[in-house]
Amino acid sequence: MGNKQVLVFEPNHLQKAIILVLTLLIFIVSVFPSAHGFSVGFYALTCPAAELIVRDSVRTATASDSNVPGKLLRLLFHDCFVQGCDASVLLEGDETERSDPANASLGGFEIIDSAKNTLETFCPGTVSCADILALAARDAVVMTGGPDMQIATGRRDGMVSEVTNVRPNMVDTSFTVDDMMRIFSSKGLSLEDLVILSEVFYAYQRTLDDGQRLSGNLESFGIAGAHTIGSAHCTIFNDRFRTDSRGNVTFVDSSLDKDYAAKLAKKCAASTSTTVHIDPQTSFSFDNQYYNNLLARRGLFQSDSNLFEDQRTKDMVVKLAGDVDSFYEAWSESFLKLSSIGVKTDEGEIRQICSRTNV
């Protein structure tokens, strides 16, 4: 019998290149699980520049308007707390969430739209508006000196936005800790999350003489224990003191420092539409000064004071006031929980335009 000839496969240069590319793709997919589920790096293959594009939009907007970060944080909160983080708050139209008076003062929509327009140019039909909003809120904190973090993406956009869902999920500036906790616990959030996140989420209502309801105007709200950035109109808090025609101030709320109340009364005397910085010390910096304000009884809202007065949350306030690193760590954990509420991964759509559904 003759010797058997053994055939050895010798790949050519093209075949070697194909093998190399396939090997790299397998490696990338194993490191960055994308296209399925809700995970960090979801767009690594389908739109690698997605997060950079969103951050650039936030950076550009913040450079021209320092109120942008607070607006984006509040916008995310109002989205996630109503029916999950599905960008339903962005939908326009009668009887949508956005049409409720409690949401009349929301802002930052144009930043989301700007990022979406760019993403549709480079990665059409790929990146959801819900992910853009979550990323923009994350980046808003970075733009004001707060901590950066990786967050999961892969949210799909909701198809439904109903005005009737808004009010039952709103937190009022007059709420006690128990009142706030009822809403927070229904979202899977803890008492610590409440201390970190609660202050961004207010739709303050005031009863008028004619029985109508009027939503107070929150010019821009930041989460941070959460009034570390942003401002609010006097109508939100001026029930904590009274000023007569001669300018004499009566202190209604004993939990508010009298000197601070007098300064607020003076600012608000001219017009209830006057805006006041929520954190007068470091208004545009994401830090723990808000908690130090609470220790000095200078929380702008009644609910702020409640966090310090309530024994269940007082120790947390004291700890966060004295350690900015602890605040940043707690903030990161609570933000990840907030931005994961009710995420849709198997239903919904990827909107082409954030203010309306595709159908």
N, C-alpha and C positions, 0 to 999 in steps of 0.2 A: 504494500500500500504506500502511496506517495504521501509526503508530508502535507498536512492540512494547512491551508493558507489562512492566517488570522488577519481579519480586516480591522484596521485601527481608524477610528473617526478623527480626522484632523479638521477642525472647523476653520473656515476662512476668516478673513478680517471682519466681514459683515456679520457673520454668525457669532463671532466673539463679541462684537459690539451689542448684538441683540441679547445675548446671554447676560452680559454685564448690566444692561438696562433693566432686564427682568429681575435680576438679583437685587438691584438697587430699589426697584419698585416694591418687591416683597419686603425688604428691610424697612422702607418708609411706611408702608401700610401697617407693619407690625408696631412701629414706634408711634405713628400718628393715625389712630383709627378714625378714618373719615368716611363720610357718605352714609354711615349708619349710626343710629343712637344719638346720645347726648354726651359729648366728650370734649376734652381739651384738644385743640388742633383739628377740629371737625372739617375745616376748609383747607387743610394742608395740601391736598392734591387738587381740589376743585376750584379753589380761589386763594392761592397762597398769600396774596397781599391784602386780604379782606380786613384783617385787624389793623394793619398799617393805614389803610385808606380811611377807616373810621376814626382812628386817632388823629390823623391829619385834619379831618373835618372839624373835630372838637378843638384841636389846637388853634386852627385858623379863626374859628368863631369866638373862642375865649380871648384871643388877642385883641379883638375889637369890642368885646362886651364881657366885662368881668362877672356879670350875673349869669352867664351861660351855664357854668357848672352846677349851680344850685337848681336851675331850671331842669337840667337833664336828670339830676338825681330825683327830684320830685316827680318828674314825668314817669320814670321807671316805677316808682313806688305806686303811683296811681294806676299804672298798668297792671302790675303783678298782684295787687291786693284785690282787684275786682273779680277777675276770673282767670287768674294766672298770667304768667309772662308771655303773652301771645300777641302783643301790639294791637289789641282791640281798642285801646285808648286813642290810637292814631286815626281810626276810621272816622271820616266826616259823614254828616247826614243827620236828618231829623231822628230823634229818639235813639241816637247812639250815646255811648258813654261821654264822648267829647261835648255833647250838647247840654249836659247837665250843668246848671249854674255853679256847682261845686268845682267843676273843671274849667270854668271860664277863664281863670287866671293862669292856667297851665301854659308853659312856653317851651321852646326848644324844638318845636316840630320842624322848623326849617333846617336845623342841623342834621336831623335824621334824614330828611328829604335830600339834602345835599350829598350825604354819604351814599344814599341809595342810588342816586343818579350816576355817581361815579362807578359804583359797583356794577350797575346794570350795563355800563359801557364795557368794562373789562371781563365781567363774569355774569352775563345775563341769566336771569332766572335761577340764581344759585344761592345768594345770601338773603336770609329772611329779615324782615323789618324788626321782628322780635329780637333777633341776635344783634342787629345794629343798635337798637335801643339799650340793650344790656351792656354791650361793649362801650357805647358812648358814655353811659353812667359810670362805668369802671374808669374810663379815661378822664372823666370830669374830676374825679378825686385826685388823679395823678397831676392834672394841670394846676391844682391848688396846693400841691405839696404833700398830698397824702400817699399812702402806700399803693404800690402796683401789685397786681396779682394775675395769675392765669385763671380764666373762667371757662367753663364748658360752653360750647356752642352746639347748634343743631336744633334749636327751637324752630317750630313752624308757626306761621301766622294764623291766628284765629279767623274764622269766617263770620263770627257773630259779635255784635257790640250793642248792648241794650242799656238804655238810660236807667231802667229800673234796678239794675245791678249795682249802681254807684252808691247810693245813700246808705244801704245796709253795711257797707264796707268802709265807710268814711270814719276817721278819727277826729274828734272835735277838740279844740283847745281847752275846753272846760272839763274834759273827761278826767275821772279819777284813774288811778292805776288799775283798779278792777275793771273799769269800763274799757280801757285800752287793752287789757290783757284778754278780755273776751274775744276781741277781734284778732289779736295777734296769735292766740293759741289756735284759733280756727284755721290759721295758715301754717300751722306746724312750727311756730316760732316760740321761743322761750322768754322768760322774764328778762334775762340778760339781753336778748335780741331787742326787747322792748326798750331798754335803756339806751341801746346803741342806735336804734333805727326810728323810734317813734316820732321824733320831732319833724321829720320830713313830710309827714303824711297828715296834713290838716286841711279840712274844708270847713272852716269856721262859719257857722250860720248865726244870723241875728234875726230875731222876730221883729218885724216892723209893726207899727200901730194898725195898719190896715190888714194885718194877718198874713201878708206875703212873707216869703222866706228869701233872704238875700245872702248869697255867699260872700264872705269876706275875701279880700284880695290878698293873696300871698304872692308878692312880686317874684320872689325866687327863694326856694327852700332847699337847704342842703341837709343831708343826713349827717349826723355826726353825733353822736349823742346829740344830736344831729343838727343842731342849729349852729354849727361852726361856720357855715357860709350862708349868705342869702339875706333877704330883707322882707319886711311885712308892713302892710298898711296899718294905720292906727286903729281902724275899725276892728282889727283882730284882737286887740288887747286893751282898749281904752275903757272897758268896764271894770278894770282893776283900780281905777281912781276917777274922781269927778272934779271938774273945774267949773267954778261959777263965773258969772259975767265980769267979776272984778279980778279974775285970775287966781282966786284962792283955790287951793287944791285940798280935796278931802280924800284921805287914803282909805279905800274900800277893802283892799286885800292886804291883810296884815303880814302875809308871807312875802310881800314884795318890799325890798329896801326902800325907805322913804326918800332918800336922796335920789335914787334911781327913778322912782315914781315921779318925783317932781321934775326931773329932766325930761322924762317921757311926756308928761303933761304939757310942758312948755313947747316941746316939738310939735305936739298934736293940736295945740290950741288954734293954730291958723286954719288947718283943714284936716278932716279925717282921711283924706287921700294921701297925706304925707306918709312917706315910707321911712322905716327905721331899721337899722342893721340889727339882725337877730343876735349876733355876737359883736358888741361894740368895740371889743379889744382887738380882735384879729378877724375882721369881717370877710376877708377874701382868702384866708388860709385855712386849710383842712388840718385842724389840730384839736387838742383837748381843752382849749380855753373855755369852751361852753360849760364844762363841768365845774371849773373854777368860778364861773359866773353863778352857778347854782349854789355853791358854798357861800357866796357873798350875798345870796338872796336877790340875784339880779337876772333871774330867768325871765325872759320876755313874756311868756305865756303862763297861764294858770297850771296847765299840765306840766310845764317845766318845773315849777315849784313843787308840784305833787311828787315828782321823782325824788326830790330831796327830803320832803316831809314824810314820805311813806317809809317805814322801817325796813320793808322788804327790798327796797331799791337804794336806800341811802348809802349803805356800805359800798355798793357798786359805784355810785357817783363819786364818793370820796376816793376810792381806788383809782378810778379813771382820771380824776383831777390831778393826782399826784404822779402819774406814770404814763407818758405819752406812748411809750412802746406797748404797754398793755392795751391802751386804747386802739392803736393801729392793728394789733393782733386780733382783738375782739371784733373790730370793725370788719376785717377781712373775712372772718368766719361768718359773721352775720350777713354780710353782703352776698356771700356765696349762697347762703340759704334763701335770702330774699329773691335773688335773681333766678332761683330754681323752682319757685312756687308754680305749681300747675303747668309745667312745661308740656307742650304738645310735640310729640315726635312721630306719631303714627296717624295723625289727622291734621286737617288744616291745609295750608298752601304756602307757596313762596310768592308773595305779592310782587307784581311789577311796579306798582305805585303804592306807597305806604298808606295813603289816605283812602284807598278804596280796594275792595276785593277784586279778584280777576274776573269774576262772573257777575 
